[in-house]
Amino acid sequence: MTSFIEILLWIFFGTALGLILNILLILIMHILMPRKVLETYFKEPYFGPTEITMLTGPPFAYIRTVMFMMILGFPASGKKRGGEDAYKLINFSVLMLCTVAGSTYMLLYE
């Protein structure tokens, strides 16, 4: 029985650590998100008026950050909204950061 409780504790602490890491990663990426990308793609042809209003303030602004991380890190994921060329607006280091952050996010929660 002790080993079962140990396994449950490892799962609990691993999930909690992953959640904390995910929140920190999204917060950092929200601060580092290039304004040029937001000004170019976070407007009417790419998002509806309701989406723009909803994704502007907290807590949903972080969802917008994750969406743009995925579009910047994996351009094929932006095909539906027309954001395949968003990666051309940023430099290589931010592109790599978005790719690593998106990969980490997908590994932890998808």
Secondary structure as the mmCIF struct_conf table of DSSP 4:
data_model
#
loop_
_struct_conf.conf_type_id
_struct_conf.id
_struct_conf.beg_label_comp_id
_struct_conf.beg_label_asym_id
_struct_conf.beg_label_seq_id
_struct_conf.end_label_comp_id
_struct_conf.end_label_asym_id
_struct_conf.end_label_seq_id
HELX_RH_AL_P HELX_RH_AL_P1 THR A 2 LEU A 32
HELX_RH_AL_P HELX_RH_AL_P2 ARG A 35 TYR A 41
BEND BEND1 PHE A 42 LYS A 43
TURN_TY1_P TURN_TY1_P1 GLU A 44 TYR A 46
BEND BEND2 PHE A 47 PHE A 47
HELX_RH_AL_P HELX_RH_AL_P3 PRO A 49 MET A 54
TURN_TY1_P TURN_TY1_P2 LEU A 55 THR A 56
BEND BEND3 GLY A 57 GLY A 57
TURN_TY1_P TURN_TY1_P3 PRO A 58 PHE A 60
HELX_RH_AL_P HELX_RH_AL_P4 ALA A 61 GLY A 73
HELX_RH_3T_P HELX_RH_3T_P1 PRO A 75 GLY A 78
TURN_TY1_P TURN_TY1_P4 LYS A 79 GLY A 82
TURN_TY1_P TURN_TY1_P5 GLU A 84 ASP A 85
HELX_RH_3T_P HELX_RH_3T_P2 ALA A 86 LEU A 89
BEND BEND4 ILE A 90 ILE A 90
HELX_RH_AL_P HELX_RH_AL_P5 PHE A 92 TYR A 109
#
